[in-house]
Amino acid sequence: MPNDKNASPPVSGASSNDVLPKDRNAFALAGMRIVVGLFFATFGEYKVFGTQFVSSGFHGYLEAFLSGRAYPFMAPVLMWILAHCATLMAVLVSYGELLIGLSLIFGVLSRIASVFGFALMIAMWLSAGYPGAHAAFWQYWGVSLDWSVFALCFVVLVAGRPEDVWSLRWVSSRLRTQGRR
């Protein structure tokens, strides 16, 4: 069996060529980081490079949220944003999503990006995930799926070590190691 510090012994009945990564969780976490990053880079890209979101789309979203989709305590916050800084907030959301996505894809400052991503998802959930005053308890969770799944991904990325593999630091370290051989 090759002397690979990132490998564990083969599974019983497997050949020595079937070496498994020592920490498959690191690869799973990196895969999740990259996929979430692709979503956010896509969300941000169409908002940053298109004109509709900043000029009118964000304003339209806020109006829809205020039509009963926002939790009651969020309505005054959304009305204030709509009245005072909708365009600025649209630009911040656009570039924020793009930067979160790029950070996660490349594995640079992933935890910090995940904190901001979590905050954005909670803000979206509270702004647009209200099922109504008389909804059954399960409906609060059902309505939240657009945001809660990403919010949980961000929690995992903050809690874990998302840059251990498939990140710029990982690639750089591997290139330096190969250069010494």
C-alpha beads as a LAMMPS data file, in Angstrom:
LAMMPS data file: protein, C-alpha beads

181 atoms
180 bonds

1 atom types
1 bond types

-500.0 500.0 xlo xhi
-500.0 500.0 ylo yhi
-500.0 500.0 zlo zhi

Masses

1 110.0

Atoms # bond

1 1 1 0.000 0.000 0.000
2 1 1 1.383 3.441 -0.846
3 1 1 2.528 5.591 2.041
4 1 1 -0.176 8.289 1.871
5 1 1 -0.892 10.225 5.029
6 1 1 -4.372 11.046 3.692
7 1 1 -5.374 7.433 3.225
8 1 1 -6.763 4.772 5.480
9 1 1 -6.336 1.032 5.037
10 1 1 -8.485 -0.441 2.301
11 1 1 -11.859 -1.852 3.193
12 1 1 -11.871 -5.600 3.801
13 1 1 -11.866 -7.373 0.468
14 1 1 -10.627 -4.324 -1.429
15 1 1 -7.335 -4.180 -3.233
16 1 1 -4.505 -1.916 -2.113
17 1 1 -5.346 0.375 -5.046
18 1 1 -8.749 1.164 -3.503
19 1 1 -7.421 3.592 -0.905
20 1 1 -10.104 5.740 0.731
21 1 1 -9.511 9.331 1.815
22 1 1 -8.845 9.542 5.527
23 1 1 -11.359 12.303 6.000
24 1 1 -14.189 11.947 3.518
25 1 1 -16.057 14.560 5.530
26 1 1 -13.543 17.202 4.447
27 1 1 -14.314 16.421 0.807
28 1 1 -18.079 16.377 1.473
29 1 1 -17.861 19.731 3.250
30 1 1 -15.773 21.203 0.436
31 1 1 -18.275 19.882 -2.111
32 1 1 -21.134 21.499 -0.218
33 1 1 -19.128 24.736 0.060
34 1 1 -18.547 24.825 -3.695
35 1 1 -22.163 23.989 -4.626
36 1 1 -23.564 26.639 -2.274
37 1 1 -20.978 29.023 -3.711
38 1 1 -22.149 28.282 -7.255
39 1 1 -25.735 29.095 -6.278
40 1 1 -24.748 32.393 -4.679
41 1 1 -22.357 33.382 -7.459
42 1 1 -25.203 32.808 -9.915
43 1 1 -27.686 34.771 -7.775
44 1 1 -25.229 37.642 -7.431
45 1 1 -24.036 37.602 -11.031
46 1 1 -27.443 38.226 -12.560
47 1 1 -28.092 40.998 -10.029
48 1 1 -24.714 42.713 -10.436
49 1 1 -24.409 42.483 -14.213
50 1 1 -28.092 42.898 -15.006
51 1 1 -29.902 46.172 -14.459
52 1 1 -33.359 45.051 -13.430
53 1 1 -32.716 43.976 -9.818
54 1 1 -31.125 47.239 -8.684
55 1 1 -33.407 49.530 -10.698
56 1 1 -36.755 47.900 -9.868
57 1 1 -36.515 44.248 -8.848
58 1 1 -35.471 44.797 -5.236
59 1 1 -38.162 47.433 -4.817
60 1 1 -40.719 44.943 -6.147
61 1 1 -39.511 42.247 -3.752
62 1 1 -39.854 44.608 -0.789
63 1 1 -43.388 45.538 -1.812
64 1 1 -44.306 41.850 -2.129
65 1 1 -42.798 41.116 1.274
66 1 1 -44.844 43.945 2.787
67 1 1 -48.060 42.517 1.337
68 1 1 -48.179 39.954 4.133
69 1 1 -45.175 37.711 3.535
70 1 1 -42.974 39.379 6.184
71 1 1 -43.075 38.585 9.870
72 1 1 -44.971 41.472 11.514
73 1 1 -41.911 42.782 13.394
74 1 1 -39.973 42.992 10.098
75 1 1 -42.513 45.178 8.310
76 1 1 -41.300 48.485 9.830
77 1 1 -37.695 47.616 8.914
78 1 1 -38.678 46.824 5.334
79 1 1 -40.773 50.009 5.066
80 1 1 -37.806 52.053 6.273
81 1 1 -35.488 50.387 3.717
82 1 1 -38.063 50.965 0.965
83 1 1 -38.441 54.631 1.899
84 1 1 -34.797 55.526 2.529
85 1 1 -32.254 53.233 0.897
86 1 1 -33.769 50.617 -1.407
87 1 1 -31.206 51.179 -4.176
88 1 1 -28.246 51.052 -1.794
89 1 1 -29.593 47.870 -0.183
90 1 1 -30.150 46.333 -3.650
91 1 1 -26.501 47.016 -4.550
92 1 1 -25.298 45.595 -1.214
93 1 1 -27.390 42.445 -1.634
94 1 1 -26.213 42.004 -5.233
95 1 1 -22.506 42.350 -4.516
96 1 1 -22.887 40.506 -1.210
97 1 1 -24.337 37.441 -2.909
98 1 1 -21.655 37.527 -5.602
99 1 1 -18.824 37.852 -3.061
100 1 1 -20.270 35.123 -0.837
101 1 1 -20.433 32.840 -3.874
102 1 1 -16.905 33.557 -5.073
103 1 1 -15.509 33.198 -1.554
104 1 1 -17.114 29.782 -1.182
105 1 1 -16.145 28.560 -4.646
106 1 1 -12.483 29.443 -4.174
107 1 1 -12.360 28.598 -0.479
108 1 1 -11.090 32.008 0.609
109 1 1 -12.533 33.486 3.825
110 1 1 -15.294 30.891 3.667
111 1 1 -16.262 31.175 7.312
112 1 1 -16.645 34.938 7.146
113 1 1 -18.666 34.626 3.937
114 1 1 -20.805 31.990 5.649
115 1 1 -21.577 34.320 8.552
116 1 1 -22.785 36.950 6.081
117 1 1 -24.660 34.299 4.093
118 1 1 -26.386 33.094 7.262
119 1 1 -27.375 36.672 8.166
120 1 1 -28.757 37.198 4.647
121 1 1 -30.772 33.975 4.794
122 1 1 -32.248 34.853 8.182
123 1 1 -33.155 38.331 6.902
124 1 1 -34.820 36.780 3.833
125 1 1 -36.642 34.210 5.949
126 1 1 -38.026 36.872 8.273
127 1 1 -38.868 39.165 5.354
128 1 1 -40.686 36.669 3.149
129 1 1 -41.336 33.485 5.108
130 1 1 -44.366 34.373 7.240
131 1 1 -47.155 31.824 6.651
132 1 1 -49.775 33.911 8.469
133 1 1 -51.038 34.335 11.999
134 1 1 -53.257 31.256 11.999
135 1 1 -50.953 28.845 10.186
136 1 1 -50.212 25.422 11.628
137 1 1 -46.797 25.064 13.264
138 1 1 -45.394 22.887 10.457
139 1 1 -46.222 25.572 7.896
140 1 1 -43.705 27.919 9.512
141 1 1 -41.007 25.373 8.650
142 1 1 -42.427 24.541 5.239
143 1 1 -42.462 28.181 4.155
144 1 1 -38.883 28.604 5.379
145 1 1 -37.351 25.972 3.098
146 1 1 -36.210 28.550 0.543
147 1 1 -33.872 30.028 3.164
148 1 1 -33.503 27.595 6.054
149 1 1 -31.669 24.969 4.008
150 1 1 -29.029 27.487 2.932
151 1 1 -28.930 28.892 6.483
152 1 1 -28.119 25.400 7.805
153 1 1 -25.425 24.968 5.147
154 1 1 -23.855 28.215 6.307
155 1 1 -23.961 27.071 9.950
156 1 1 -22.149 23.869 8.973
157 1 1 -19.551 25.847 7.012
158 1 1 -18.917 28.157 9.978
159 1 1 -18.663 25.235 12.394
160 1 1 -16.511 23.050 10.158
161 1 1 -13.231 23.500 8.353
162 1 1 -14.506 24.259 4.856
163 1 1 -11.135 25.169 3.353
164 1 1 -9.219 21.975 4.204
165 1 1 -9.573 20.637 0.655
166 1 1 -10.461 22.003 -2.782
167 1 1 -9.575 25.576 -1.809
168 1 1 -6.907 27.975 -3.044
169 1 1 -4.905 27.345 0.145
170 1 1 -5.139 23.574 -0.426
171 1 1 -4.066 23.898 -4.080
172 1 1 -1.192 26.205 -3.133
173 1 1 0.015 23.817 -0.437
174 1 1 -0.107 20.860 -2.831
175 1 1 1.824 22.791 -5.487
176 1 1 4.505 23.768 -2.967
177 1 1 4.778 20.156 -1.790
178 1 1 5.156 18.911 -5.368
179 1 1 7.749 21.607 -6.080
180 1 1 9.972 20.281 -3.258
181 1 1 10.110 16.770 -4.681

Bonds

1 1 1 2
2 1 2 3
3 1 3 4
4 1 4 5
5 1 5 6
6 1 6 7
7 1 7 8
8 1 8 9
9 1 9 10
10 1 10 11
11 1 11 12
12 1 12 13
13 1 13 14
14 1 14 15
15 1 15 16
16 1 16 17
17 1 17 18
18 1 18 19
19 1 19 20
20 1 20 21
21 1 21 22
22 1 22 23
23 1 23 24
24 1 24 25
25 1 25 26
26 1 26 27
27 1 27 28
28 1 28 29
29 1 29 30
30 1 30 31
31 1 31 32
32 1 32 33
33 1 33 34
34 1 34 35
35 1 35 36
36 1 36 37
37 1 37 38
38 1 38 39
39 1 39 40
40 1 40 41
41 1 41 42
42 1 42 43
43 1 43 44
44 1 44 45
45 1 45 46
46 1 46 47
47 1 47 48
48 1 48 49
49 1 49 50
50 1 50 51
51 1 51 52
52 1 52 53
53 1 53 54
54 1 54 55
55 1 55 56
56 1 56 57
57 1 57 58
58 1 58 59
59 1 59 60
60 1 60 61
61 1 61 62
62 1 62 63
63 1 63 64
64 1 64 65
65 1 65 66
66 1 66 67
67 1 67 68
68 1 68 69
69 1 69 70
70 1 70 71
71 1 71 72
72 1 72 73
73 1 73 74
74 1 74 75
75 1 75 76
76 1 76 77
77 1 77 78
78 1 78 79
79 1 79 80
80 1 80 81
81 1 81 82
82 1 82 83
83 1 83 84
84 1 84 85
85 1 85 86
86 1 86 87
87 1 87 88
88 1 88 89
89 1 89 90
90 1 90 91
91 1 91 92
92 1 92 93
93 1 93 94
94 1 94 95
95 1 95 96
96 1 96 97
97 1 97 98
98 1 98 99
99 1 99 100
100 1 100 101
101 1 101 102
102 1 102 103
103 1 103 104
104 1 104 105
105 1 105 106
106 1 106 107
107 1 107 108
108 1 108 109
109 1 109 110
110 1 110 111
111 1 111 112
112 1 112 113
113 1 113 114
114 1 114 115
115 1 115 116
116 1 116 117
117 1 117 118
118 1 118 119
119 1 119 120
120 1 120 121
121 1 121 122
122 1 122 123
123 1 123 124
124 1 124 125
125 1 125 126
126 1 126 127
127 1 127 128
128 1 128 129
129 1 129 130
130 1 130 131
131 1 131 132
132 1 132 133
133 1 133 134
134 1 134 135
135 1 135 136
136 1 136 137
137 1 137 138
138 1 138 139
139 1 139 140
140 1 140 141
141 1 141 142
142 1 142 143
143 1 143 144
144 1 144 145
145 1 145 146
146 1 146 147
147 1 147 148
148 1 148 149
149 1 149 150
150 1 150 151
151 1 151 152
152 1 152 153
153 1 153 154
154 1 154 155
155 1 155 156
156 1 156 157
157 1 157 158
158 1 158 159
159 1 159 160
160 1 160 161
161 1 161 162
162 1 162 163
163 1 163 164
164 1 164 165
165 1 165 166
166 1 166 167
167 1 167 168
168 1 168 169
169 1 169 170
170 1 170 171
171 1 171 172
172 1 172 173
173 1 173 174
174 1 174 175
175 1 175 176
176 1 176 177
177 1 177 178
178 1 178 179
179 1 179 180
180 1 180 181
